[in-house]
Amino acid sequence: MNIYVGSLDFKVKEQQLEQAFAAYGDVTSVRIITDKVTRRSKGFAFVEMANDDDARAAIEGLHGATIGNRQVIVNESRPKSN
């Protein structure tokens, strides 16, 4: 399952996100979205987890948690709409 992580501290690294989500199960990938020009974080990321039940547990456990210096918003990722 793909998970959206928003309101992310701009200084958080992919490894920190992976560690937070790994407490709930197997993390397949972590991708912090960056600006193409400045390479600076845009403040959100996507985390892919192998097991849907683990992903739901991570969403429940980490929504509103502090990662870095900010409380994050964690939801199931939705397809991009036009």
mmCIF file of the N, C-alpha and C atoms, coordinates in Angstrom:
data_MODEL
# 
_entry.id   MODEL 
# 
loop_
_atom_site.group_PDB 
_atom_site.id 
_atom_site.type_symbol 
_atom_site.label_atom_id 
_atom_site.label_alt_id 
_atom_site.label_comp_id 
_atom_site.label_asym_id 
_atom_site.label_entity_id 
_atom_site.label_seq_id 
_atom_site.pdbx_PDB_ins_code 
_atom_site.Cartn_x 
_atom_site.Cartn_y 
_atom_site.Cartn_z 
_atom_site.occupancy 
_atom_site.B_iso_or_equiv 
_atom_site.pdbx_formal_charge 
_atom_site.auth_seq_id 
_atom_site.auth_comp_id 
_atom_site.auth_asym_id 
_atom_site.auth_atom_id 
_atom_site.pdbx_PDB_model_num 
ATOM 1   N N  . MET A 1 1  ? 0.851  -1.186 0.000   1.00 0.00 ? 1  MET A N  1 
ATOM 2   C CA . MET A 1 1  ? 0.000  0.000  0.000   1.00 0.00 ? 1  MET A CA 1 
ATOM 3   C C  . MET A 1 1  ? 0.890  1.241  0.000   1.00 0.00 ? 1  MET A C  1 
ATOM 4   N N  . ASN A 1 2  ? 0.482  2.232  -0.747  1.00 0.00 ? 2  ASN A N  1 
ATOM 5   C CA . ASN A 1 2  ? 1.213  3.490  -0.821  1.00 0.00 ? 2  ASN A CA 1 
ATOM 6   C C  . ASN A 1 2  ? 0.605  4.478  0.177   1.00 0.00 ? 2  ASN A C  1 
ATOM 7   N N  . ILE A 1 3  ? 1.455  5.136  0.950   1.00 0.00 ? 3  ILE A N  1 
ATOM 8   C CA . ILE A 1 3  ? 1.020  6.034  2.020   1.00 0.00 ? 3  ILE A CA 1 
ATOM 9   C C  . ILE A 1 3  ? 1.539  7.444  1.750   1.00 0.00 ? 3  ILE A C  1 
ATOM 10  N N  . TYR A 1 4  ? 0.660  8.427  1.921   1.00 0.00 ? 4  TYR A N  1 
ATOM 11  C CA . TYR A 1 4  ? 1.018  9.841  1.800   1.00 0.00 ? 4  TYR A CA 1 
ATOM 12  C C  . TYR A 1 4  ? 1.409  10.361 3.182   1.00 0.00 ? 4  TYR A C  1 
ATOM 13  N N  . VAL A 1 5  ? 2.534  11.073 3.252   1.00 0.00 ? 5  VAL A N  1 
ATOM 14  C CA . VAL A 1 5  ? 2.980  11.708 4.494   1.00 0.00 ? 5  VAL A CA 1 
ATOM 15  C C  . VAL A 1 5  ? 3.112  13.199 4.210   1.00 0.00 ? 5  VAL A C  1 
ATOM 16  N N  . GLY A 1 6  ? 2.280  14.011 4.856   1.00 0.00 ? 6  GLY A N  1 
ATOM 17  C CA . GLY A 1 6  ? 2.279  15.449 4.627   1.00 0.00 ? 6  GLY A CA 1 
ATOM 18  C C  . GLY A 1 6  ? 2.688  16.234 5.853   1.00 0.00 ? 6  GLY A C  1 
ATOM 19  N N  . SER A 1 7  ? 2.851  17.531 5.673   1.00 0.00 ? 7  SER A N  1 
ATOM 20  C CA . SER A 1 7  ? 3.278  18.446 6.732   1.00 0.00 ? 7  SER A CA 1 
ATOM 21  C C  . SER A 1 7  ? 4.634  18.013 7.287   1.00 0.00 ? 7  SER A C  1 
ATOM 22  N N  . LEU A 1 8  ? 5.479  17.571 6.388   1.00 0.00 ? 8  LEU A N  1 
ATOM 23  C CA . LEU A 1 8  ? 6.775  17.007 6.744   1.00 0.00 ? 8  LEU A CA 1 
ATOM 24  C C  . LEU A 1 8  ? 7.812  18.106 6.960   1.00 0.00 ? 8  LEU A C  1 
ATOM 25  N N  . ASP A 1 9  ? 8.589  17.966 8.019   1.00 0.00 ? 9  ASP A N  1 
ATOM 26  C CA . ASP A 1 9  ? 9.703  18.874 8.292   1.00 0.00 ? 9  ASP A CA 1 
ATOM 27  C C  . ASP A 1 9  ? 10.644 18.833 7.084   1.00 0.00 ? 9  ASP A C  1 
ATOM 28  N N  . PHE A 1 10 ? 11.042 19.990 6.588   1.00 0.00 ? 10 PHE A N  1 
ATOM 29  C CA . PHE A 1 10 ? 11.890 20.064 5.395   1.00 0.00 ? 10 PHE A CA 1 
ATOM 30  C C  . PHE A 1 10 ? 13.261 19.413 5.587   1.00 0.00 ? 10 PHE A C  1 
ATOM 31  N N  . LYS A 1 11 ? 13.685 19.219 6.829   1.00 0.00 ? 11 LYS A N  1 
ATOM 32  C CA . LYS A 1 11 ? 15.001 18.639 7.100   1.00 0.00 ? 11 LYS A CA 1 
ATOM 33  C C  . LYS A 1 11 ? 14.971 17.126 7.293   1.00 0.00 ? 11 LYS A C  1 
ATOM 34  N N  . VAL A 1 12 ? 13.787 16.527 7.316   1.00 0.00 ? 12 VAL A N  1 
ATOM 35  C CA . VAL A 1 12 ? 13.669 15.082 7.504   1.00 0.00 ? 12 VAL A CA 1 
ATOM 36  C C  . VAL A 1 12 ? 14.242 14.362 6.286   1.00 0.00 ? 12 VAL A C  1 
ATOM 37  N N  . LYS A 1 13 ? 14.986 13.308 6.547   1.00 0.00 ? 13 LYS A N  1 
ATOM 38  C CA . LYS A 1 13 ? 15.593 12.497 5.490   1.00 0.00 ? 13 LYS A CA 1 
ATOM 39  C C  . LYS A 1 13 ? 14.798 11.202 5.307   1.00 0.00 ? 13 LYS A C  1 
ATOM 40  N N  . GLU A 1 14 ? 14.970 10.570 4.154   1.00 0.00 ? 14 GLU A N  1 
ATOM 41  C CA . GLU A 1 14 ? 14.258 9.327  3.854   1.00 0.00 ? 14 GLU A CA 1 
ATOM 42  C C  . GLU A 1 14 ? 14.530 8.249  4.897   1.00 0.00 ? 14 GLU A C  1 
ATOM 43  N N  . GLN A 1 15 ? 15.752 8.184  5.401   1.00 0.00 ? 15 GLN A N  1 
ATOM 44  C CA . GLN A 1 15 ? 16.115 7.181  6.403   1.00 0.00 ? 15 GLN A CA 1 
ATOM 45  C C  . GLN A 1 15 ? 15.280 7.348  7.680   1.00 0.00 ? 15 GLN A C  1 
ATOM 46  N N  . GLN A 1 16 ? 15.020 8.590  8.092   1.00 0.00 ? 16 GLN A N  1 
ATOM 47  C CA . GLN A 1 16 ? 14.208 8.839  9.285   1.00 0.00 ? 16 GLN A CA 1 
ATOM 48  C C  . GLN A 1 16 ? 12.782 8.344  9.082   1.00 0.00 ? 16 GLN A C  1 
ATOM 49  N N  . LEU A 1 17 ? 12.224 8.598  7.920   1.00 0.00 ? 17 LEU A N  1 
ATOM 50  C CA . LEU A 1 17 ? 10.874 8.120  7.619   1.00 0.00 ? 17 LEU A CA 1 
ATOM 51  C C  . LEU A 1 17 ? 10.840 6.598  7.595   1.00 0.00 ? 17 LEU A C  1 
ATOM 52  N N  . GLU A 1 18 ? 11.835 6.005  6.971   1.00 0.00 ? 18 GLU A N  1 
ATOM 53  C CA . GLU A 1 18 ? 11.887 4.546  6.902   1.00 0.00 ? 18 GLU A CA 1 
ATOM 54  C C  . GLU A 1 18 ? 11.930 3.938  8.300   1.00 0.00 ? 18 GLU A C  1 
ATOM 55  N N  . GLN A 1 19 ? 12.718 4.525  9.194   1.00 0.00 ? 19 GLN A N  1 
ATOM 56  C CA . GLN A 1 19 ? 12.801 4.017  10.565  1.00 0.00 ? 19 GLN A CA 1 
ATOM 57  C C  . GLN A 1 19 ? 11.458 4.122  11.275  1.00 0.00 ? 19 GLN A C  1 
ATOM 58  N N  . ALA A 1 20 ? 10.763 5.232  11.107  1.00 0.00 ? 20 ALA A N  1 
ATOM 59  C CA . ALA A 1 20 ? 9.467  5.426  11.763  1.00 0.00 ? 20 ALA A CA 1 
ATOM 60  C C  . ALA A 1 20 ? 8.445  4.402  11.268  1.00 0.00 ? 20 ALA A C  1 
ATOM 61  N N  . PHE A 1 21 ? 8.396  4.178  9.966   1.00 0.00 ? 21 PHE A N  1 
ATOM 62  C CA . PHE A 1 21 ? 7.408  3.261  9.398   1.00 0.00 ? 21 PHE A CA 1 
ATOM 63  C C  . PHE A 1 21 ? 7.799  1.799  9.586   1.00 0.00 ? 21 PHE A C  1 
ATOM 64  N N  . ALA A 1 22 ? 9.092  1.506  9.668   1.00 0.00 ? 22 ALA A N  1 
ATOM 65  C CA . ALA A 1 22 ? 9.555  0.127  9.842   1.00 0.00 ? 22 ALA A CA 1 
ATOM 66  C C  . ALA A 1 22 ? 9.084  -0.471 11.166  1.00 0.00 ? 22 ALA A C  1 
ATOM 67  N N  . ALA A 1 23 ? 8.743  0.362  12.129  1.00 0.00 ? 23 ALA A N  1 
ATOM 68  C CA . ALA A 1 23 ? 8.218  -0.134 13.405  1.00 0.00 ? 23 ALA A CA 1 
ATOM 69  C C  . ALA A 1 23 ? 6.875  -0.840 13.207  1.00 0.00 ? 23 ALA A C  1 
ATOM 70  N N  . TYR A 1 24 ? 6.232  -0.610 12.061  1.00 0.00 ? 24 TYR A N  1 
ATOM 71  C CA . TYR A 1 24 ? 4.915  -1.192 11.790  1.00 0.00 ? 24 TYR A CA 1 
ATOM 72  C C  . TYR A 1 24 ? 4.954  -2.322 10.766  1.00 0.00 ? 24 TYR A C  1 
ATOM 73  N N  . GLY A 1 25 ? 6.081  -2.506 10.098  1.00 0.00 ? 25 GLY A N  1 
ATOM 74  C CA . GLY A 1 25 ? 6.182  -3.575 9.107   1.00 0.00 ? 25 GLY A CA 1 
ATOM 75  C C  . GLY A 1 25 ? 7.250  -3.287 8.065   1.00 0.00 ? 25 GLY A C  1 
ATOM 76  N N  . ASP A 1 26 ? 7.241  -4.094 7.019   1.00 0.00 ? 26 ASP A N  1 
ATOM 77  C CA . ASP A 1 26 ? 8.255  -4.030 5.965   1.00 0.00 ? 26 ASP A CA 1 
ATOM 78  C C  . ASP A 1 26 ? 8.007  -2.842 5.035   1.00 0.00 ? 26 ASP A C  1 
ATOM 79  N N  . VAL A 1 27 ? 8.991  -1.936 4.979   1.00 0.00 ? 27 VAL A N  1 
ATOM 80  C CA . VAL A 1 27 ? 8.915  -0.755 4.115   1.00 0.00 ? 27 VAL A CA 1 
ATOM 81  C C  . VAL A 1 27 ? 9.575  -1.095 2.777   1.00 0.00 ? 27 VAL A C  1 
ATOM 82  N N  . THR A 1 28 ? 8.819  -0.942 1.704   1.00 0.00 ? 28 THR A N  1 
ATOM 83  C CA . THR A 1 28 ? 9.320  -1.245 0.364   1.00 0.00 ? 28 THR A CA 1 
ATOM 84  C C  . THR A 1 28 ? 10.107 -0.076 -0.217  1.00 0.00 ? 28 THR A C  1 
ATOM 85  N N  . SER A 1 29 ? 9.582  1.151  -0.038  1.00 0.00 ? 29 SER A N  1 
ATOM 86  C CA . SER A 1 29 ? 10.277 2.331  -0.554  1.00 0.00 ? 29 SER A CA 1 
ATOM 87  C C  . SER A 1 29 ? 9.825  3.587  0.180   1.00 0.00 ? 29 SER A C  1 
ATOM 88  N N  . VAL A 1 30 ? 10.699 4.594  0.154   1.00 0.00 ? 30 VAL A N  1 
ATOM 89  C CA . VAL A 1 30 ? 10.409 5.911  0.731   1.00 0.00 ? 30 VAL A CA 1 
ATOM 90  C C  . VAL A 1 30 ? 10.866 6.942  -0.292  1.00 0.00 ? 30 VAL A C  1 
ATOM 91  N N  . ARG A 1 31 ? 9.986  7.903  -0.586  1.00 0.00 ? 31 ARG A N  1 
ATOM 92  C CA . ARG A 1 31 ? 10.349 8.935  -1.562  1.00 0.00 ? 31 ARG A CA 1 
ATOM 93  C C  . ARG A 1 31 ? 9.868  10.294 -1.069  1.00 0.00 ? 31 ARG A C  1 
ATOM 94  N N  . ILE A 1 32 ? 10.820 11.153 -0.698  1.00 0.00 ? 32 ILE A N  1 
ATOM 95  C CA . ILE A 1 32 ? 10.491 12.529 -0.330  1.00 0.00 ? 32 ILE A CA 1 
ATOM 96  C C  . ILE A 1 32 ? 10.460 13.336 -1.624  1.00 0.00 ? 32 ILE A C  1 
ATOM 97  N N  . ILE A 1 33 ? 9.379  14.065 -1.836  1.00 0.00 ? 33 ILE A N  1 
ATOM 98  C CA . ILE A 1 33 ? 9.220  14.840 -3.067  1.00 0.00 ? 33 ILE A CA 1 
ATOM 99  C C  . ILE A 1 33 ? 9.995  16.152 -2.936  1.00 0.00 ? 33 ILE A C  1 
ATOM 100 N N  . THR A 1 34 ? 10.830 16.426 -3.940  1.00 0.00 ? 34 THR A N  1 
ATOM 101 C CA . THR A 1 34 ? 11.672 17.622 -3.906  1.00 0.00 ? 34 THR A CA 1 
ATOM 102 C C  . THR A 1 34 ? 11.389 18.520 -5.108  1.00 0.00 ? 34 THR A C  1 
ATOM 103 N N  . ASP A 1 35 ? 11.714 19.785 -4.953  1.00 0.00 ? 35 ASP A N  1 
ATOM 104 C CA . ASP A 1 35 ? 11.609 20.758 -6.033  1.00 0.00 ? 35 ASP A CA 1 
ATOM 105 C C  . ASP A 1 35 ? 12.667 20.414 -7.080  1.00 0.00 ? 35 ASP A C  1 
ATOM 106 N N  . LYS A 1 36 ? 12.289 20.410 -8.345  1.00 0.00 ? 36 LYS A N  1 
ATOM 107 C CA . LYS A 1 36 ? 13.215 20.029 -9.411  1.00 0.00 ? 36 LYS A CA 1 
ATOM 108 C C  . LYS A 1 36 ? 14.381 20.993 -9.560  1.00 0.00 ? 36 LYS A C  1 
ATOM 109 N N  . VAL A 1 37 ? 14.171 22.257 -9.262  1.00 0.00 ? 37 VAL A N  1 
ATOM 110 C CA . VAL A 1 37 ? 15.218 23.264 -9.436  1.00 0.00 ? 37 VAL A CA 1 
ATOM 111 C C  . VAL A 1 37 ? 16.106 23.356 -8.199  1.00 0.00 ? 37 VAL A C  1 
ATOM 112 N N  . THR A 1 38 ? 15.492 23.550 -7.033  1.00 0.00 ? 38 THR A N  1 
ATOM 113 C CA . THR A 1 38 ? 16.272 23.771 -5.810  1.00 0.00 ? 38 THR A CA 1 
ATOM 114 C C  . THR A 1 38 ? 16.668 22.478 -5.104  1.00 0.00 ? 38 THR A C  1 
ATOM 115 N N  . ARG A 1 39 ? 16.011 21.370 -5.455  1.00 0.00 ? 39 ARG A N  1 
ATOM 116 C CA . ARG A 1 39 ? 16.233 20.070 -4.809  1.00 0.00 ? 39 ARG A CA 1 
ATOM 117 C C  . ARG A 1 39 ? 15.825 20.070 -3.336  1.00 0.00 ? 39 ARG A C  1 
ATOM 118 N N  . ARG A 1 40 ? 15.090 21.098 -2.927  1.00 0.00 ? 40 ARG A N  1 
ATOM 119 C CA . ARG A 1 40 ? 14.621 21.211 -1.541  1.00 0.00 ? 40 ARG A CA 1 
ATOM 120 C C  . ARG A 1 40 ? 13.313 20.433 -1.383  1.00 0.00 ? 40 ARG A C  1 
ATOM 121 N N  . SER A 1 41 ? 13.131 19.829 -0.218  1.00 0.00 ? 41 SER A N  1 
ATOM 122 C CA . SER A 1 41 ? 11.910 19.082 0.064   1.00 0.00 ? 41 SER A CA 1 
ATOM 123 C C  . SER A 1 41 ? 10.683 19.969 -0.097  1.00 0.00 ? 41 SER A C  1 
ATOM 124 N N  . LYS A 1 42 ? 9.619  19.400 -0.648  1.00 0.00 ? 42 LYS A N  1 
ATOM 125 C CA . LYS A 1 42 ? 8.351  20.124 -0.770  1.00 0.00 ? 42 LYS A CA 1 
ATOM 126 C C  . LYS A 1 42 ? 7.468  19.902 0.459   1.00 0.00 ? 42 LYS A C  1 
ATOM 127 N N  . GLY A 1 43 ? 7.944  19.111 1.414   1.00 0.00 ? 43 GLY A N  1 
ATOM 128 C CA . GLY A 1 43 ? 7.203  18.914 2.657   1.00 0.00 ? 43 GLY A CA 1 
ATOM 129 C C  . GLY A 1 43 ? 6.231  17.750 2.643   1.00 0.00 ? 43 GLY A C  1 
ATOM 130 N N  . PHE A 1 44 ? 6.383  16.862 1.651   1.00 0.00 ? 44 PHE A N  1 
ATOM 131 C CA . PHE A 1 44 ? 5.567  15.649 1.678   1.00 0.00 ? 44 PHE A CA 1 
ATOM 132 C C  . PHE A 1 44 ? 6.331  14.492 1.050   1.00 0.00 ? 44 PHE A C  1 
ATOM 133 N N  . ALA A 1 45 ? 5.852  13.284 1.346   1.00 0.00 ? 45 ALA A N  1 
ATOM 134 C CA . ALA A 1 45 ? 6.549  12.087 0.891   1.00 0.00 ? 45 ALA A CA 1 
ATOM 135 C C  . ALA A 1 45 ? 5.549  10.963 0.657   1.00 0.00 ? 45 ALA A C  1 
ATOM 136 N N  . PHE A 1 46 ? 6.040  9.906  0.033   1.00 0.00 ? 46 PHE A N  1 
ATOM 137 C CA . PHE A 1 46 ? 5.257  8.692  -0.155  1.00 0.00 ? 46 PHE A CA 1 
ATOM 138 C C  . PHE A 1 46 ? 6.064  7.521  0.384   1.00 0.00 ? 46 PHE A C  1 
ATOM 139 N N  . VAL A 1 47 ? 5.391  6.690  1.167   1.00 0.00 ? 47 VAL A N  1 
ATOM 140 C CA . VAL A 1 47 ? 6.016  5.498  1.735   1.00 0.00 ? 47 VAL A CA 1 
ATOM 141 C C  . VAL A 1 47 ? 5.221  4.297  1.242   1.00 0.00 ? 47 VAL A C  1 
ATOM 142 N N  . GLU A 1 48 ? 5.910  3.321  0.695   1.00 0.00 ? 48 GLU A N  1 
ATOM 143 C CA . GLU A 1 48 ? 5.270  2.094  0.216   1.00 0.00 ? 48 GLU A CA 1 
ATOM 144 C C  . GLU A 1 48 ? 5.568  0.990  1.220   1.00 0.00 ? 48 GLU A C  1 
ATOM 145 N N  . MET A 1 49 ? 4.502  0.312  1.661   1.00 0.00 ? 49 MET A N  1 
ATOM 146 C CA . MET A 1 49 ? 4.663  -0.811 2.585   1.00 0.00 ? 49 MET A CA 1 
ATOM 147 C C  . MET A 1 49 ? 4.167  -2.081 1.911   1.00 0.00 ? 49 MET A C  1 
ATOM 148 N N  . ALA A 1 50 ? 4.837  -3.197 2.197   1.00 0.00 ? 50 ALA A N  1 
ATOM 149 C CA . ALA A 1 50 ? 4.544  -4.464 1.538   1.00 0.00 ? 50 ALA A CA 1 
ATOM 150 C C  . ALA A 1 50 ? 3.181  -5.027 1.919   1.00 0.00 ? 50 ALA A C  1 
ATOM 151 N N  . ASN A 1 51 ? 2.766  -4.831 3.151   1.00 0.00 ? 51 ASN A N  1 
ATOM 152 C CA . ASN A 1 51 ? 1.542  -5.443 3.664   1.00 0.00 ? 51 ASN A CA 1 
ATOM 153 C C  . ASN A 1 51 ? 0.500  -4.371 3.974   1.00 0.00 ? 51 ASN A C  1 
ATOM 154 N N  . ASP A 1 52 ? -0.705 -4.531 3.456   1.00 0.00 ? 52 ASP A N  1 
ATOM 155 C CA . ASP A 1 52 ? -1.764 -3.530 3.662   1.00 0.00 ? 52 ASP A CA 1 
ATOM 156 C C  . ASP A 1 52 ? -2.156 -3.375 5.129   1.00 0.00 ? 52 ASP A C  1 
ATOM 157 N N  . ASP A 1 53 ? -2.188 -4.473 5.876   1.00 0.00 ? 53 ASP A N  1 
ATOM 158 C CA . ASP A 1 53 ? -2.537 -4.390 7.301   1.00 0.00 ? 53 ASP A CA 1 
ATOM 159 C C  . ASP A 1 53 ? -1.485 -3.599 8.075   1.00 0.00 ? 53 ASP A C  1 
ATOM 160 N N  . ASP A 1 54 ? -0.208 -3.832 7.757   1.00 0.00 ? 54 ASP A N  1 
ATOM 161 C CA . ASP A 1 54 ? 0.877  -3.076 8.394   1.00 0.00 ? 54 ASP A CA 1 
ATOM 162 C C  . ASP A 1 54 ? 0.774  -1.600 8.024   1.00 0.00 ? 54 ASP A C  1 
ATOM 163 N N  . ALA A 1 55 ? 0.434  -1.330 6.772   1.00 0.00 ? 55 ALA A N  1 
ATOM 164 C CA . ALA A 1 55 ? 0.300  0.054  6.306   1.00 0.00 ? 55 ALA A CA 1 
ATOM 165 C C  . ALA A 1 55 ? -0.824 0.765  7.057   1.00 0.00 ? 55 ALA A C  1 
ATOM 166 N N  . ARG A 1 56 ? -1.951 0.081  7.236   1.00 0.00 ? 56 ARG A N  1 
ATOM 167 C CA . ARG A 1 56 ? -3.066 0.684  7.981   1.00 0.00 ? 56 ARG A CA 1 
ATOM 168 C C  . ARG A 1 56 ? -2.670 0.960  9.431   1.00 0.00 ? 56 ARG A C  1 
ATOM 169 N N  . ALA A 1 57 ? -1.911 0.033  10.022  1.00 0.00 ? 57 ALA A N  1 
ATOM 170 C CA . ALA A 1 57 ? -1.434 0.228  11.398  1.00 0.00 ? 57 ALA A CA 1 
ATOM 171 C C  . ALA A 1 57 ? -0.496 1.427  11.469  1.00 0.00 ? 57 ALA A C  1 
ATOM 172 N N  . ALA A 1 58 ? 0.359  1.593  10.464  1.00 0.00 ? 58 ALA A N  1 
ATOM 173 C CA . ALA A 1 58 ? 1.282  2.730  10.418  1.00 0.00 ? 58 ALA A CA 1 
ATOM 174 C C  . ALA A 1 58 ? 0.517  4.039  10.271  1.00 0.00 ? 58 ALA A C  1 
ATOM 175 N N  . ILE A 1 59 ? -0.506 4.045  9.429   1.00 0.00 ? 59 ILE A N  1 
ATOM 176 C CA . ILE A 1 59 ? -1.324 5.248  9.242   1.00 0.00 ? 59 ILE A CA 1 
ATOM 177 C C  . ILE A 1 59 ? -1.966 5.636  10.566  1.00 0.00 ? 59 ILE A C  1 
ATOM 178 N N  . GLU A 1 60 ? -2.550 4.650  11.236  1.00 0.00 ? 60 GLU A N  1 
ATOM 179 C CA . GLU A 1 60 ? -3.208 4.904  12.515  1.00 0.00 ? 60 GLU A CA 1 
ATOM 180 C C  . GLU A 1 60 ? -2.211 5.349  13.585  1.00 0.00 ? 60 GLU A C  1 
ATOM 181 N N  . GLY A 1 61 ? -1.047 4.708  13.606  1.00 0.00 ? 61 GLY A N  1 
ATOM 182 C CA . GLY A 1 61 ? -0.062 4.994  14.641  1.00 0.00 ? 61 GLY A CA 1 
ATOM 183 C C  . GLY A 1 61 ? 0.729  6.273  14.434  1.00 0.00 ? 61 GLY A C  1 
ATOM 184 N N  . LEU A 1 62 ? 0.941  6.661  13.183  1.00 0.00 ? 62 LEU A N  1 
ATOM 185 C CA . LEU A 1 62 ? 1.811  7.806  12.906  1.00 0.00 ? 62 LEU A CA 1 
ATOM 186 C C  . LEU A 1 62 ? 1.075  9.095  12.540  1.00 0.00 ? 62 LEU A C  1 
ATOM 187 N N  . HIS A 1 63 ? -0.221 9.014  12.233  1.00 0.00 ? 63 HIS A N  1 
ATOM 188 C CA . HIS A 1 63 ? -0.975 10.235 11.922  1.00 0.00 ? 63 HIS A CA 1 
ATOM 189 C C  . HIS A 1 63 ? -0.986 11.131 13.161  1.00 0.00 ? 63 HIS A C  1 
ATOM 190 N N  . GLY A 1 64 ? -0.454 12.327 13.024  1.00 0.00 ? 64 GLY A N  1 
ATOM 191 C CA . GLY A 1 64 ? -0.378 13.262 14.148  1.00 0.00 ? 64 GLY A CA 1 
ATOM 192 C C  . GLY A 1 64 ? 0.879  13.114 14.982  1.00 0.00 ? 64 GLY A C  1 
ATOM 193 N N  . ALA A 1 65 ? 1.712  12.125 14.661  1.00 0.00 ? 65 ALA A N  1 
ATOM 194 C CA . ALA A 1 65 ? 2.970  11.931 15.396  1.00 0.00 ? 65 ALA A CA 1 
ATOM 195 C C  . ALA A 1 65 ? 3.989  12.984 14.959  1.00 0.00 ? 65 ALA A C  1 
ATOM 196 N N  . THR A 1 66 ? 4.983  13.209 15.791  1.00 0.00 ? 66 THR A N  1 
ATOM 197 C CA . THR A 1 66 ? 6.043  14.154 15.458  1.00 0.00 ? 66 THR A CA 1 
ATOM 198 C C  . THR A 1 66 ? 7.208  13.401 14.825  1.00 0.00 ? 66 THR A C  1 
ATOM 199 N N  . ILE A 1 67 ? 7.551  13.802 13.615  1.00 0.00 ? 67 ILE A N  1 
ATOM 200 C CA . ILE A 1 67 ? 8.734  13.289 12.924  1.00 0.00 ? 67 ILE A CA 1 
ATOM 201 C C  . ILE A 1 67 ? 9.544  14.519 12.558  1.00 0.00 ? 67 ILE A C  1 
ATOM 202 N N  . GLY A 1 68 ? 10.782 14.564 13.026  1.00 0.00 ? 68 GLY A N  1 
ATOM 203 C CA . GLY A 1 68 ? 11.554 15.798 12.906  1.00 0.00 ? 68 GLY A CA 1 
ATOM 204 C C  . GLY A 1 68 ? 10.998 16.767 13.927  1.00 0.00 ? 68 GLY A C  1 
ATOM 205 N N  . ASN A 1 69 ? 10.616 17.939 13.494  1.00 0.00 ? 69 ASN A N  1 
ATOM 206 C CA . ASN A 1 69 ? 10.064 18.945 14.407  1.00 0.00 ? 69 ASN A CA 1 
ATOM 207 C C  . ASN A 1 69 ? 8.611  19.289 14.102  1.00 0.00 ? 69 ASN A C  1 
ATOM 208 N N  . ARG A 1 70 ? 7.921  18.426 13.350  1.00 0.00 ? 70 ARG A N  1 
ATOM 209 C CA . ARG A 1 70 ? 6.534  18.732 12.975  1.00 0.00 ? 70 ARG A CA 1 
ATOM 210 C C  . ARG A 1 70 ? 5.636  17.519 13.149  1.00 0.00 ? 70 ARG A C  1 
ATOM 211 N N  . GLN A 1 71 ? 4.365  17.802 13.414  1.00 0.00 ? 71 GLN A N  1 
ATOM 212 C CA . GLN A 1 71 ? 3.366  16.743 13.440  1.00 0.00 ? 71 GLN A CA 1 
ATOM 213 C C  . GLN A 1 71 ? 2.989  16.436 12.001  1.00 0.00 ? 71 GLN A C  1 
ATOM 214 N N  . VAL A 1 72 ? 3.035  15.175 11.639  1.00 0.00 ? 72 VAL A N  1 
ATOM 215 C CA . VAL A 1 72 ? 2.776  14.790 10.258  1.00 0.00 ? 72 VAL A CA 1 
ATOM 216 C C  . VAL A 1 72 ? 1.334  14.339 10.046  1.00 0.00 ? 72 VAL A C  1 
ATOM 217 N N  . ILE A 1 73 ? 0.897  14.473 8.818   1.00 0.00 ? 73 ILE A N  1 
ATOM 218 C CA . ILE A 1 73 ? -0.399 13.977 8.367   1.00 0.00 ? 73 ILE A CA 1 
ATOM 219 C C  . ILE A 1 73 ? -0.106 12.703 7.584   1.00 0.00 ? 73 ILE A C  1 
ATOM 220 N N  . VAL A 1 74 ? -0.730 11.602 7.975   1.00 0.00 ? 74 VAL A N  1 
ATOM 221 C CA . VAL A 1 74 ? -0.468 10.323 7.321   1.00 0.00 ? 74 VAL A CA 1 
ATOM 222 C C  . VAL A 1 74 ? -1.799 9.727  6.858   1.00 0.00 ? 74 VAL A C  1 
ATOM 223 N N  . ASN A 1 75 ? -1.904 9.491  5.554   1.00 0.00 ? 75 ASN A N  1 
ATOM 224 C CA . ASN A 1 75 ? -3.122 8.930  4.960   1.00 0.00 ? 75 ASN A CA 1 
ATOM 225 C C  . ASN A 1 75 ? -2.760 7.949  3.857   1.00 0.00 ? 75 ASN A C  1 
ATOM 226 N N  . GLU A 1 76 ? -3.732 7.123  3.492   1.00 0.00 ? 76 GLU A N  1 
ATOM 227 C CA . GLU A 1 76 ? -3.545 6.269  2.330   1.00 0.00 ? 76 GLU A CA 1 
ATOM 228 C C  . GLU A 1 76 ? -3.443 7.179  1.106   1.00 0.00 ? 76 GLU A C  1 
ATOM 229 N N  . SER A 1 77 ? -2.474 6.908  0.261   1.00 0.00 ? 77 SER A N  1 
ATOM 230 C CA . SER A 1 77 ? -2.276 7.714  -0.944  1.00 0.00 ? 77 SER A CA 1 
ATOM 231 C C  . SER A 1 77 ? -3.431 7.496  -1.910  1.00 0.00 ? 77 SER A C  1 
ATOM 232 N N  . ARG A 1 78 ? -3.864 8.573  -2.540  1.00 0.00 ? 78 ARG A N  1 
ATOM 233 C CA . ARG A 1 78 ? -4.938 8.505  -3.538  1.00 0.00 ? 78 ARG A CA 1 
ATOM 234 C C  . ARG A 1 78 ? -4.347 8.815  -4.906  1.00 0.00 ? 78 ARG A C  1 
ATOM 235 N N  . PRO A 1 79 ? -4.924 8.233  -5.954  1.00 0.00 ? 79 PRO A N  1 
ATOM 236 C CA . PRO A 1 79 ? -4.424 8.537  -7.308  1.00 0.00 ? 79 PRO A CA 1 
ATOM 237 C C  . PRO A 1 79 ? -4.527 10.029 -7.607  1.00 0.00 ? 79 PRO A C  1 
ATOM 238 N N  . LYS A 1 80 ? -3.573 10.523 -8.367  1.00 0.00 ? 80 LYS A N  1 
ATOM 239 C CA . LYS A 1 80 ? -3.554 11.929 -8.757  1.00 0.00 ? 80 LYS A CA 1 
ATOM 240 C C  . LYS A 1 80 ? -4.761 12.237 -9.634  1.00 0.00 ? 80 LYS A C  1 
ATOM 241 N N  . SER A 1 81 ? -5.473 13.323 -9.307  1.00 0.00 ? 81 SER A N  1 
ATOM 242 C CA . SER A 1 81 ? -6.628 13.711 -10.126 1.00 0.00 ? 81 SER A CA 1 
ATOM 243 C C  . SER A 1 81 ? -6.248 14.891 -11.009 1.00 0.00 ? 81 SER A C  1 
ATOM 244 N N  . ASN A 1 82 ? -6.908 15.004 -12.149 1.00 0.00 ? 82 ASN A N  1 
ATOM 245 C CA . ASN A 1 82 ? -6.575 16.074 -13.103 1.00 0.00 ? 82 ASN A CA 1 
ATOM 246 C C  . ASN A 1 82 ? -7.105 17.362 -12.651 1.00 0.00 ? 82 ASN A C  1 
# 
